[in-house]
Amino acid sequence: MINRGIGGQEAPEEYSRIESDVTAEAPVLVIWQVGTNAVYKSYNPAEVRAALEAGLDVLAALPLDVVVMDSQYTQAIVGTEAALNLANVIMPMIAEVTSSKKVNLSAASR
C-alpha cells in the first residue's frame, strides 16, 4: 500500500496529482477520500464536482478498481451551521457523482 494523500488537499488539487502520484504507480486499487476539506475550507461545490468527475474519468480508463470515501463528520464539519449546510450539499453531490460514474462509495468514519 502506498499512501499519496496530502493533508489539507481536496479534489481539485488531488486531481492535478493523479498522473504523477497514481497512474505512475500502476495500482490495482485506488481509494480516494473527498469532501472533508471541501467543507472545512469552504470550497466551491461545483469545482469539487468537476475535479471528482474528471478524476474518476481518468481512473476509469485504467485497469484498476476505485473506491471513493466521502467526508469524515468531524466537529469542524458539523460544528457550525454554515459548515453543516455545505456538508449537506457536498455529501449528496459525491454520492450522485459516484453513482453516475458507477464507482463504489464508502462512508468514512462518522
N, CA, C and O atoms as a GROMACS GRO file, in nm:
protein
  440
    1MET      N    1   0.084  -0.117   0.000
    1MET     CA    2   0.000   0.000   0.000
    1MET      C    3   0.089   0.124   0.000
    1MET      O    4   0.188   0.133   0.073
    2ILE      N    5   0.052   0.219  -0.082
    2ILE     CA    6   0.121   0.347  -0.089
    2ILE      C    7   0.017   0.456  -0.064
    2ILE      O    8  -0.083   0.463  -0.135
    3ASN      N    9   0.041   0.539   0.034
    3ASN     CA   10  -0.050   0.648   0.065
    3ASN      C   11   0.002   0.775  -0.002
    3ASN      O   12   0.112   0.822   0.030
    4ARG      N   13  -0.076   0.829  -0.093
    4ARG     CA   14  -0.038   0.952  -0.162
    4ARG      C   15  -0.122   1.072  -0.116
    4ARG      O   16  -0.115   1.179  -0.176
    5GLY      N   17  -0.200   1.052  -0.010
    5GLY     CA   18  -0.280   1.162   0.042
    5GLY      C   19  -0.193   1.272   0.098
    5GLY      O   20  -0.089   1.246   0.158
    6ILE      N   21  -0.234   1.394   0.078
    6ILE     CA   22  -0.166   1.510   0.133
    6ILE      C   23  -0.269   1.586   0.215
    6ILE      O   24  -0.368   1.635   0.162
    7GLY      N   25  -0.243   1.596   0.344
    7GLY     CA   26  -0.336   1.664   0.434
    7GLY      C   27  -0.371   1.803   0.388
    7GLY      O   28  -0.284   1.880   0.346
    8GLY      N   29  -0.499   1.835   0.394
    8GLY     CA   30  -0.545   1.968   0.358
    8GLY      C   31  -0.586   1.983   0.212
    8GLY      O   32  -0.646   2.084   0.175
    9GLN      N   33  -0.555   1.883   0.129
    9GLN     CA   34  -0.593   1.894  -0.011
    9GLN      C   35  -0.734   1.842  -0.033
    9GLN      O   36  -0.787   1.765   0.047
   10GLU      N   37  -0.792   1.886  -0.142
   10GLU     CA   38  -0.926   1.843  -0.182
   10GLU      C   39  -0.922   1.807  -0.330
   10GLU      O   40  -0.818   1.824  -0.394
   11ALA      N   41  -1.031   1.759  -0.382
   11ALA     CA   42  -1.036   1.704  -0.518
   11ALA      C   43  -0.966   1.788  -0.625
   11ALA      O   44  -0.895   1.731  -0.708
   12PRO      N   45  -0.980   1.921  -0.628
   12PRO     CA   46  -0.909   1.995  -0.733
   12PRO      C   47  -0.757   1.978  -0.729
   12PRO      O   48  -0.694   1.959  -0.833
   13GLU      N   49  -0.698   1.983  -0.611
   13GLU     CA   50  -0.552   1.963  -0.600
   13GLU      C   51  -0.516   1.816  -0.622
   13GLU      O   52  -0.416   1.784  -0.686
   14GLU      N   53  -0.598   1.728  -0.570
   14GLU     CA   54  -0.572   1.584  -0.584
   14GLU      C   55  -0.580   1.542  -0.731
   14GLU      O   56  -0.500   1.461  -0.777
   15TYR      N   57  -0.677   1.597  -0.802
   15TYR     CA   58  -0.689   1.565  -0.944
   15TYR      C   59  -0.560   1.599  -1.020
   15TYR      O   60  -0.518   1.524  -1.108
   16SER      N   61  -0.499   1.709  -0.985
   16SER     CA   62  -0.377   1.751  -1.055
   16SER      C   63  -0.261   1.654  -1.030
   16SER      O   64  -0.162   1.658  -1.103
   17ARG      N   65  -0.273   1.569  -0.929
   17ARG     CA   66  -0.165   1.475  -0.898
   17ARG      C   67  -0.194   1.331  -0.944
   17ARG      O   68  -0.114   1.242  -0.918
   18ILE      N   69  -0.306   1.307  -1.010
   18ILE     CA   70  -0.341   1.170  -1.049
   18ILE      C   71  -0.233   1.108  -1.137
   18ILE      O   72  -0.192   0.994  -1.114
   19GLU      N   73  -0.190   1.180  -1.236
   19GLU     CA   74  -0.090   1.124  -1.328
   19GLU      C   75   0.039   1.088  -1.255
   19GLU      O   76   0.088   0.975  -1.268
   20SER      N   77   0.094   1.180  -1.179
   20SER     CA   78   0.223   1.156  -1.115
   20SER      C   79   0.214   1.064  -0.994
   20SER      O   80   0.305   0.985  -0.971
   21ASP      N   81   0.108   1.075  -0.917
   21ASP     CA   82   0.101   1.001  -0.791
   21ASP      C   83   0.020   0.873  -0.798
   21ASP      O   84   0.034   0.787  -0.710
   22VAL      N   85  -0.063   0.857  -0.898
   22VAL     CA   86  -0.147   0.737  -0.906
   22VAL      C   87  -0.108   0.652  -1.026
   22VAL      O   88  -0.060   0.540  -1.009
   23THR      N   89  -0.128   0.703  -1.145
   23THR     CA   90  -0.105   0.619  -1.262
   23THR      C   91   0.040   0.575  -1.274
   23THR      O   92   0.069   0.466  -1.322
   24ALA      N   93   0.132   0.659  -1.229
   24ALA     CA   94   0.274   0.622  -1.236
   24ALA      C   95   0.306   0.500  -1.150
   24ALA      O   96   0.402   0.429  -1.177
   25GLU      N   97   0.226   0.474  -1.046
   25GLU     CA   98   0.249   0.360  -0.957
   25GLU      C   99   0.180   0.233  -1.005
   25GLU      O  100   0.206   0.125  -0.951
   26ALA      N  101   0.092   0.243  -1.105
   26ALA     CA  102   0.017   0.129  -1.160
   26ALA      C  103  -0.052   0.048  -1.050
   26ALA      O  104  -0.029  -0.073  -1.039
   27PRO      N  105  -0.135   0.112  -0.968
   27PRO     CA  106  -0.202   0.039  -0.860
   27PRO      C  107  -0.314  -0.050  -0.913
   27PRO      O  108  -0.358  -0.035  -1.027
   28VAL      N  109  -0.360  -0.142  -0.830
   28VAL     CA  110  -0.476  -0.224  -0.864
   28VAL      C  111  -0.601  -0.171  -0.795
   28VAL      O  112  -0.713  -0.206  -0.832
   29LEU      N  113  -0.582  -0.087  -0.694
   29LEU     CA  114  -0.693  -0.028  -0.620
   29LEU      C  115  -0.657   0.115  -0.582
   29LEU      O  116  -0.547   0.141  -0.534
   30VAL      N  117  -0.751   0.206  -0.603
   30VAL     CA  118  -0.736   0.344  -0.559
   30VAL      C  119  -0.850   0.375  -0.464
   30VAL      O  120  -0.967   0.353  -0.497
   31ILE      N  121  -0.817   0.425  -0.346
   31ILE     CA  122  -0.916   0.473  -0.250
   31ILE      C  123  -0.899   0.624  -0.244
   31ILE      O  124  -0.794   0.674  -0.205
   32TRP      N  125  -1.002   0.694  -0.283
   32TRP     CA  126  -0.996   0.840  -0.292
   32TRP      C  127  -1.097   0.899  -0.194
   32TRP      O  128  -1.218   0.878  -0.209
   33GLN      N  129  -1.049   0.970  -0.095
   33GLN     CA  130  -1.139   1.034   0.001
   33GLN      C  131  -1.155   1.181  -0.036
   33GLN      O  132  -1.057   1.253  -0.053
   34VAL      N  133  -1.279   1.222  -0.047
   34VAL     CA  134  -1.310   1.362  -0.081
   34VAL      C  135  -1.418   1.415   0.011
   34VAL      O  136  -1.492   1.338   0.073
   35GLY      N  137  -1.426   1.545   0.021
   35GLY     CA  138  -1.536   1.609   0.090
   35GLY      C  139  -1.501   1.679   0.219
   35GLY      O  140  -1.552   1.788   0.246
   36THR      N  141  -1.416   1.621   0.300
   36THR     CA  142  -1.387   1.681   0.431
   36THR      C  143  -1.326   1.819   0.414
   36THR      O  144  -1.376   1.916   0.471
   37ASN      N  145  -1.219   1.830   0.338
   37ASN     CA  146  -1.155   1.961   0.320
   37ASN      C  147  -1.241   2.055   0.237
   37ASN      O  148  -1.231   2.177   0.252
   38ALA      N  149  -1.326   1.999   0.151
   38ALA     CA  150  -1.417   2.084   0.074
   38ALA      C  151  -1.507   2.162   0.167
   38ALA      O  152  -1.536   2.280   0.144
   39VAL      N  153  -1.553   2.096   0.273
   39VAL     CA  154  -1.639   2.164   0.369
   39VAL      C  155  -1.556   2.251   0.462
   39VAL      O  156  -1.588   2.368   0.484
   40TYR      N  157  -1.449   2.193   0.518
   40TYR     CA  158  -1.367   2.263   0.616
   40TYR      C  159  -1.311   2.394   0.560
   40TYR      O  160  -1.303   2.494   0.631
   41LYS      N  161  -1.271   2.392   0.433
   41LYS     CA  162  -1.211   2.510   0.372
   41LYS      C  163  -1.307   2.585   0.280
   41LYS      O  164  -1.265   2.675   0.207
   42SER      N  165  -1.434   2.550   0.283
   42SER     CA  166  -1.539   2.618   0.206
   42SER      C  167  -1.510   2.623   0.056
   42SER      O  168  -1.515   2.730  -0.005
   43TYR      N  169  -1.480   2.508  -0.001
   43TYR     CA  170  -1.460   2.500  -0.146
   43TYR      C  171  -1.592   2.522  -0.219
   43TYR      O  172  -1.699   2.500  -0.162
   44ASN      N  173  -1.583   2.563  -0.342
   44ASN     CA  174  -1.697   2.574  -0.429
   44ASN      C  175  -1.740   2.432  -0.469
   44ASN      O  176  -1.660   2.359  -0.528
   45PRO      N  177  -1.862   2.390  -0.437
   45PRO     CA  178  -1.905   2.253  -0.470
   45PRO      C  179  -1.893   2.219  -0.618
   45PRO      O  180  -1.863   2.105  -0.653
   46ALA      N  181  -1.914   2.316  -0.706
   46ALA     CA  182  -1.902   2.290  -0.850
   46ALA      C  183  -1.759   2.256  -0.888
   46ALA      O  184  -1.737   2.171  -0.974
   47GLU      N  185  -1.661   2.320  -0.825
   47GLU     CA  186  -1.521   2.289  -0.853
   47GLU      C  187  -1.485   2.149  -0.803
   47GLU      O  188  -1.412   2.076  -0.869
   48VAL      N  189  -1.536   2.114  -0.686
   48VAL     CA  190  -1.510   1.980  -0.631
   48VAL      C  191  -1.573   1.875  -0.723
   48VAL      O  192  -1.511   1.774  -0.754
   49ARG      N  193  -1.695   1.901  -0.764
   49ARG     CA  194  -1.765   1.808  -0.854
   49ARG      C  195  -1.688   1.789  -0.984
   49ARG      O  196  -1.666   1.676  -1.028
   50ALA      N  197  -1.648   1.898  -1.046
   50ALA     CA  198  -1.576   1.890  -1.174
   50ALA      C  199  -1.447   1.811  -1.160
   50ALA      O  200  -1.415   1.729  -1.246
   51ALA      N  201  -1.372   1.835  -1.053
   51ALA     CA  202  -1.246   1.763  -1.032
   51ALA      C  203  -1.271   1.616  -1.003
   51ALA      O  204  -1.198   1.530  -1.053
   52LEU      N  205  -1.373   1.586  -0.924
   52LEU     CA  206  -1.405   1.446  -0.895
   52LEU      C  207  -1.448   1.374  -1.021
   52LEU      O  208  -1.402   1.262  -1.047
   53GLU      N  209  -1.534   1.435  -1.099
   53GLU     CA  210  -1.578   1.372  -1.225
   53GLU      C  211  -1.460   1.349  -1.319
   53GLU      O  212  -1.446   1.241  -1.376
   54ALA      N  213  -1.375   1.450  -1.335
   54ALA     CA  214  -1.260   1.437  -1.425
   54ALA      C  215  -1.164   1.329  -1.375
   54ALA      O  216  -1.113   1.249  -1.453
   55GLY      N  217  -1.139   1.328  -1.245
   55GLY     CA  218  -1.050   1.227  -1.188
   55GLY      C  219  -1.104   1.087  -1.205
   55GLY      O  220  -1.029   0.995  -1.237
   56LEU      N  221  -1.232   1.070  -1.182
   56LEU     CA  222  -1.291   0.937  -1.199
   56LEU      C  223  -1.290   0.894  -1.345
   56LEU      O  224  -1.276   0.775  -1.374
   57ASP      N  225  -1.304   0.989  -1.437
   57ASP     CA  226  -1.292   0.955  -1.580
   57ASP      C  227  -1.151   0.906  -1.613
   57ASP      O  228  -1.136   0.809  -1.687
   58VAL      N  229  -1.050   0.973  -1.560
   58VAL     CA  230  -0.912   0.929  -1.582
   58VAL      C  231  -0.891   0.790  -1.526
   58VAL      O  232  -0.835   0.703  -1.592
   59LEU      N  233  -0.937   0.768  -1.403
   59LEU     CA  234  -0.917   0.638  -1.338
   59LEU      C  235  -0.996   0.528  -1.408
   59LEU      O  236  -0.951   0.413  -1.410
   60ALA      N  237  -1.112   0.560  -1.466
   60ALA     CA  238  -1.194   0.460  -1.534
   60ALA      C  239  -1.122   0.401  -1.655
   60ALA      O  240  -1.150   0.288  -1.695
   61ALA      N  241  -1.031   0.476  -1.712
   61ALA     CA  242  -0.957   0.429  -1.829
   61ALA      C  243  -0.842   0.336  -1.793
   61ALA      O  244  -0.776   0.280  -1.881
   62LEU      N  245  -0.818   0.319  -1.664
   62LEU     CA  246  -0.705   0.238  -1.618
   62LEU      C  247  -0.753   0.103  -1.566
   62LEU      O  248  -0.867   0.090  -1.523
   63PRO      N  249  -0.666   0.001  -1.571
   63PRO     CA  250  -0.704  -0.132  -1.522
   63PRO      C  251  -0.692  -0.143  -1.370
   63PRO      O  252  -0.601  -0.208  -1.317
   64LEU      N  253  -0.784  -0.078  -1.300
   64LEU     CA  254  -0.782  -0.077  -1.154
   64LEU      C  255  -0.922  -0.058  -1.100
   64LEU      O  256  -1.013  -0.018  -1.173
   65ASP      N  257  -0.939  -0.087  -0.972
   65ASP     CA  258  -1.065  -0.063  -0.904
   65ASP      C  259  -1.056   0.068  -0.828
   65ASP      O  260  -0.948   0.110  -0.786
   66VAL      N  261  -1.170   0.133  -0.810
   66VAL     CA  262  -1.174   0.261  -0.741
   66VAL      C  263  -1.284   0.256  -0.634
   66VAL      O  264  -1.395   0.209  -0.659
   67VAL      N  265  -1.251   0.306  -0.517
   67VAL     CA  266  -1.347   0.327  -0.410
   67VAL      C  267  -1.333   0.472  -0.368
   67VAL      O  268  -1.222   0.519  -0.341
   68VAL      N  269  -1.443   0.543  -0.362
   68VAL     CA  270  -1.443   0.680  -0.311
   68VAL      C  271  -1.498   0.676  -0.170
   68VAL      O  272  -1.602   0.614  -0.143
   69MET      N  273  -1.429   0.742  -0.080
   69MET     CA  274  -1.476   0.759   0.057
   69MET      C  275  -1.523   0.903   0.072
   69MET      O  276  -1.454   0.997   0.031
   70ASP      N  277  -1.641   0.920   0.130
   70ASP     CA  278  -1.689   1.055   0.148
   70ASP      C  279  -1.635   1.116   0.277
   70ASP      O  280  -1.546   1.059   0.340
   71SER      N  281  -1.688   1.228   0.315
   71SER     CA  282  -1.634   1.310   0.423
   71SER      C  283  -1.639   1.244   0.561
   71SER      O  284  -1.727   1.163   0.590
   72GLN      N  285  -1.544   1.281   0.642
   72GLN     CA  286  -1.546   1.248   0.784
   72GLN      C  287  -1.630   1.355   0.852
   72GLN      O  288  -1.607   1.474   0.832
   73TYR      N  289  -1.725   1.314   0.933
   73TYR     CA  290  -1.810   1.410   1.001
   73TYR      C  291  -1.747   1.449   1.135
   73TYR      O  292  -1.793   1.407   1.241
   74THR      N  293  -1.642   1.528   1.126
   74THR     CA  294  -1.573   1.578   1.244
   74THR      C  295  -1.642   1.703   1.296
   74THR      O  296  -1.732   1.755   1.230
   75GLN      N  297  -1.601   1.750   1.412
   75GLN     CA  298  -1.658   1.873   1.467
   75GLN      C  299  -1.638   1.990   1.372
   75GLN      O  300  -1.724   2.079   1.365
   76ALA      N  301  -1.527   1.992   1.299
   76ALA     CA  302  -1.503   2.100   1.204
   76ALA      C  303  -1.605   2.099   1.090
   76ALA      O  304  -1.628   2.202   1.026
   77ILE      N  305  -1.664   1.984   1.065
   77ILE     CA  306  -1.760   1.972   0.956
   77ILE      C  307  -1.903   2.000   1.003
   77ILE      O  308  -1.982   2.058   0.929
   78VAL      N  309  -1.935   1.959   1.123
   78VAL     CA  310  -2.073   1.974   1.170
   78VAL      C  311  -2.087   2.077   1.281
   78VAL      O  312  -2.197   2.098   1.332
   79GLY      N  313  -1.977   2.142   1.318
   79GLY     CA  314  -1.977   2.231   1.434
   79GLY      C  315  -2.043   2.366   1.414
   79GLY      O  316  -2.081   2.431   1.512
   80THR      N  317  -2.057   2.408   1.290
   80THR     CA  318  -2.125   2.535   1.264
   80THR      C  319  -2.236   2.510   1.164
   80THR      O  320  -2.233   2.415   1.086
   81GLU      N  321  -2.334   2.597   1.168
   81GLU     CA  322  -2.445   2.583   1.074
   81GLU      C  323  -2.398   2.596   0.929
   81GLU      O  324  -2.445   2.522   0.842
   82ALA      N  325  -2.306   2.688   0.903
   82ALA     CA  326  -2.256   2.708   0.767
   82ALA      C  327  -2.183   2.583   0.716
   82ALA      O  328  -2.204   2.541   0.602
   83ALA      N  329  -2.098   2.525   0.801
   83ALA     CA  330  -2.025   2.405   0.760
   83ALA      C  331  -2.122   2.289   0.738
   83ALA      O  332  -2.109   2.217   0.639
   84LEU      N  333  -2.216   2.272   0.827
   84LEU     CA  334  -2.313   2.164   0.811
   84LEU      C  335  -2.396   2.183   0.685
   84LEU      O  336  -2.425   2.086   0.615
   85ASN      N  337  -2.435   2.306   0.656
   85ASN     CA  338  -2.510   2.333   0.533
   85ASN      C  339  -2.428   2.297   0.409
   85ASN      O  340  -2.480   2.240   0.314
   86LEU      N  341  -2.299   2.332   0.411
   86LEU     CA  342  -2.214   2.298   0.298
   86LEU      C  343  -2.195   2.146   0.288
   86LEU      O  344  -2.196   2.091   0.179
   87ALA      N  345  -2.178   2.080   0.402
   87ALA     CA  346  -2.168   1.933   0.402
   87ALA      C  347  -2.294   1.871   0.342
   87ALA      O  348  -2.286   1.770   0.272
   88ASN      N  349  -2.408   1.931   0.370
   88ASN     CA  350  -2.534   1.878   0.318
   88ASN      C  351  -2.550   1.902   0.168
   88ASN      O  352  -2.643   1.850   0.107
   89VAL      N  353  -2.462   1.981   0.109
   89VAL     CA  354  -2.456   1.997  -0.036
   89VAL      C  355  -2.350   1.904  -0.094
   89VAL      O  356  -2.374   1.836  -0.193
   90ILE      N  357  -2.232   1.902  -0.031
   90ILE     CA  358  -2.118   1.826  -0.082
   90ILE      C  359  -2.144   1.674  -0.077
   90ILE      O  360  -2.116   1.603  -0.174
   91MET      N  361  -2.195   1.624   0.036
   91MET     CA  362  -2.210   1.479   0.050
   91MET      C  363  -2.306   1.417  -0.051
   91MET      O  364  -2.273   1.315  -0.111
   92PRO      N  365  -2.424   1.476  -0.072
   92PRO     CA  366  -2.511   1.420  -0.177
   92PRO      C  367  -2.449   1.432  -0.317
   92PRO      O  368  -2.472   1.346  -0.403
   93MET      N  369  -2.372   1.539  -0.338
   93MET     CA  370  -2.306   1.555  -0.467
   93MET      C  371  -2.206   1.442  -0.491
   93MET      O  372  -2.199   1.388  -0.601
   94ILE      N  373  -2.129   1.406  -0.389
   94ILE     CA  374  -2.033   1.296  -0.402
   94ILE      C  375  -2.108   1.167  -0.435
   94ILE      O  376  -2.066   1.090  -0.522
   95ALA      N  377  -2.217   1.143  -0.365
   95ALA     CA  378  -2.297   1.023  -0.391
   95ALA      C  379  -2.352   1.022  -0.534
   95ALA      O  380  -2.354   0.919  -0.600
   96GLU      N  381  -2.396   1.137  -0.580
   96GLU     CA  382  -2.450   1.148  -0.715
   96GLU      C  383  -2.343   1.120  -0.820
   96GLU      O  384  -2.365   1.047  -0.916
   97VAL      N  385  -2.226   1.180  -0.801
   97VAL     CA  386  -2.117   1.162  -0.898
   97VAL      C  387  -2.072   1.015  -0.901
   97VAL      O  388  -2.057   0.957  -1.008
   98THR      N  389  -2.050   0.958  -0.785
   98THR     CA  390  -2.003   0.819  -0.783
   98THR      C  391  -2.107   0.725  -0.842
   98THR      O  392  -2.072   0.629  -0.911
   99SER      N  393  -2.233   0.751  -0.815
   99SER     CA  394  -2.339   0.668  -0.873
   99SER      C  395  -2.340   0.680  -1.025
   99SER      O  396  -2.350   0.580  -1.096
  100SER      N  397  -2.331   0.803  -1.075
  100SER     CA  398  -2.334   0.823  -1.220
  100SER      C  399  -2.212   0.763  -1.289
  100SER      O  400  -2.220   0.722  -1.405
  101LYS      N  401  -2.099   0.758  -1.218
  101LYS     CA  402  -1.976   0.701  -1.275
  101LYS      C  403  -1.962   0.552  -1.244
  101LYS      O  404  -1.865   0.488  -1.285
  102LYS      N  405  -2.060   0.498  -1.172
  102LYS     CA  406  -2.060   0.357  -1.135
  102LYS      C  407  -1.934   0.319  -1.055
  102LYS      O  408  -1.867   0.220  -1.082
  103VAL      N  409  -1.905   0.404  -0.955
  103VAL     CA  410  -1.790   0.384  -0.867
  103VAL      C  411  -1.843   0.359  -0.726
  103VAL      O  412  -1.938   0.424  -0.682
  104ASN      N  413  -1.783   0.265  -0.657
  104ASN     CA  414  -1.824   0.236  -0.520
  104ASN      C  415  -1.800   0.355  -0.430
  104ASN      O  416  -1.696   0.421  -0.439
  105LEU      N  417  -1.895   0.382  -0.342
  105LEU     CA  418  -1.884   0.488  -0.242
  105LEU      C  419  -1.888   0.425  -0.105
  105LEU      O  420  -1.980   0.350  -0.072
  106SER      N  421  -1.789   0.456  -0.024
  106SER     CA  422  -1.782   0.406   0.112
  106SER      C  423  -1.791   0.523   0.207
  106SER      O  424  -1.730   0.628   0.184
  107ALA      N  425  -1.867   0.505   0.312
  107ALA     CA  426  -1.878   0.611   0.411
  107ALA      C  427  -1.754   0.613   0.499
  107ALA      O  428  -1.711   0.509   0.550
  108ALA      N  429  -1.696   0.732   0.516
  108ALA     CA  430  -1.585   0.747   0.607
  108ALA      C  431  -1.638   0.736   0.749
  108ALA      O  432  -1.759   0.726   0.769
  109SER      N  433  -1.551   0.739   0.846
  109SER     CA  434  -1.593   0.728   0.985
  109SER      C  435  -1.688   0.841   1.022
  109SER      O  436  -1.666   0.956   0.985
  110ARG      N  437  -1.790   0.808   1.092
  110ARG     CA  438  -1.891   0.907   1.130
  110ARG      C  439  -1.884   0.928   1.278
  110ARG      O  440  -1.961   1.008   1.332
   0.00000   0.00000   0.00000
